[in-house]
Amino acid sequence: MQSSESLSSSPPSSSPPESPPRSPRTPPLHPPIASPCAACKILRRRCVEQCVLAPYFPPSEPQKFITAHRVFGASNIIKLLQ
């Protein structure tokens, strides 16, 4: 009986090794575009993967581009960002 107790008290030898803690995943520079950026939506143009406006005008915030477009104009914004 004592032998079964000693077996149960010892740690199991077939346990998987602990994985090192994961570092927070950093997003890629240009994440895959699920929907066109706010600028491309408003300008009614195709949003390409290398769109210079996408990092600054996400699809969830169209008012940012509307305001900037009224003040500077779309072509001037694109020239400034390039």
N, C-alpha and C positions, 0 to 999 in steps of 0.2 A: 504494500500500500504506500509505503514511503517513496518507492521508486516512481510511482505515478504522480505523486505530489511534486517531486523534484523535476519531473519532465514538464509539468504544467507551469511551474514557476520560472522555468528558463525561457528566454525569448525565442520565438520561432526563428529557425535559421533560414527559411525560405522567404522571408519578407523582402519586398522590393526595396532597393536603395532609395533614399529620399532624394528628390530632385532639388537642384539648387533653386533658391527663390528667383522668380522671374522679374526682370526689370520691366518697368512700364513701357509698352510698345509705342514708339514714336511714329506719328503719321507720316506717310510719304510726302514729298514735296508737292506733287500733284496727284491728289487722290482721284480714283476713278469717278468720272462725272456721271451721276445717276440722273440728274436733270440739268438743263442749261442754267448757267448763272443768271442772276437778275438782269445784268446788262444785256445779255443775248436775248433774254425773254422780251425785254422792253423794246430792243432794237429789231426784234423779229428776225434774228439771224441764227445760223447754226453755231452752236457752241462746240468748238473743237477741243481736243485734249490739251493743247498748248495755248489755250485762251489766256491772254494777259490780264483780262478783267476778272476772271473767275476767283482768284485768291482774295480780291478786294471786295467783290460784290457777290456774296453767296446767295443762292436761290431763296433763302428764308428772309432776306432783308432787301426787298426791291426799292424801298424808300431811299436807301443810301444812294443808289445809282440815279434815281429820279432827281434827287437834289443836286448831285454833282453834275448831271447832264444839263440841268437848267442853268447852272452857273458857268460851266466850262465848255460844254458841248462834248459829244462823244468822241469826235476825231481828236480833239485836244487832250482828252483824258488818255486815249490810246497812245498818243505821241509822248505824253509825260511818262507813261509806264514802260515804254520800250526803251 
